[in-house]
Amino acid sequence: MTATTNPATANPAGTATAQWQDLDRRHHVHPFIDPRVVAEKGTRVIVGAEGRHLVDSEGRRILDGMGGLWCVNLGYGREELARAAYDQMVELPYYNTFFRSAPPATIELSRVLAELTPGAIAHTFFSSSGSEANDTIVRLVRRYWDLRGKPEKKTFISRTYAYHGSTMAAASLGGFEAMHAVGDLPLPGFEHVMPPYWFAMGTPGETPEETGARAARAVEEKIAELGADRVAAFIGEPVIGAGGVIVPPDNYWPEIQRICRENDVLIVCDEVITGFGRTGEWFGAQKFGIEADLMTIAKGLTSGYLPMSAVLMTDAVYDVLAEGGVIPHGYTYSGHPVAAAVALENLRLMKEEGVVDRVREDTGPYFQARLRELNDHPLVGEVRGVGLVAGVELSKDKTRRELFEPMGQVGALCHEHLYDEGVVFRAMRDVICTSPPLTITRDEIDELVTKARAGIDRTARDLGMM
Ligand code: PXG
């Protein structure tokens, strides 16, 4: 395993897990985790990985049911990606895209993305994280409406449980109260409506399609309430990811599309998780028939090997922005050549290996079918998902769709048990989410489901449910 031979990342015999944990506790501030929990339990030190498995500092081999953080789409240990980065670093490690300049890899990537993306999407603005890309979208969309002579059209409509990132604007777009509570968010001009989340928000007797229709109607009503002349855009993940894998019924997106078009509201698809094959299509927009005006991409663009994100836009949006002259917006690392070289190699490998076709035709349906076997479990309320992303909603009483209170404790407990069984999931509220590398094999899917059931069994025993 490369991690044990590379002096920069090795876990030398003298450095025990406890020592790493002690250093981590004293000096490292983690995102999204209670520092007191890190202090008490110690961080998990991940020292290497190969294929779909991680290796921790205790030498344990763990199946990565999360593809890192919804991103390591080609799996770990892909030397082609390392070589692409190395070659580019030797040739041109950095140059900016500000001074009417650009590295060839960056230009080529913008061409490849225009070819790969659906519909009229043809232009790319690069950044390094999904959050930066979504911040960029807020600025560019507001400028777009200024240039169109409609400066009142500034408000973004998003959804409860949407995740769009952690910067001020991206967290404002997101629909999490706990995130809004940090930094006095949302900023002005961000509104939230219900998502098409049948299990938790469907009224008794309502079908998923009826909940979907009601969630779409909430967008229409919000536009009416604010006035269409004040609404800039609707933003949505085709499938809500970090918010608990909320898969919309088929009638939801066509309604959103109609409502936005009728009200001259732009459609922004946040494809940070759903992009690059996750749903069995290259983009979630294709899976759900969405004609996006702008798209956010990140994560799977480089399989997470280097940070890179982008805002993609149609000719129609770009032409308005371009006529407005200089766009005073950009990042030092916009279009970073090394990240671009890795993205190009990543996309080349995905095409060469037919990764997206395999997810659509083979591993995706197999994964969904096998995970749905968990529906017979007393603790499982619902299994939902598409392609290689899924959420298992743990519930007190599935027939009544009753959730646990307070929310999140059962999910966190289950997450621990799953790790002890040797598989990583992501617990969000009491939904245990999985988004494995797209290269996962049928045998590894069997391993994932077997370990998932064992972890859920342990959780149910703790709760006295079996
Ligand atoms: N949009 C979506 C749909 C995302 O899932 C972002 C934007 C922001 O990307 P950056 O690169 O700025 O993180 C994301 C990121 C989790 C978790 O706990 C999910 C994400 C990030 C961190 C944690 O599941 N998604």
Residues whose N, C-alpha, C, O or C-beta is under 5 A from the ligand:
A	BS01	PXG	S129 G130 S131 E132 Y163 H164 G165 E237 G241 A242 D270 V272 I273 A298 R426
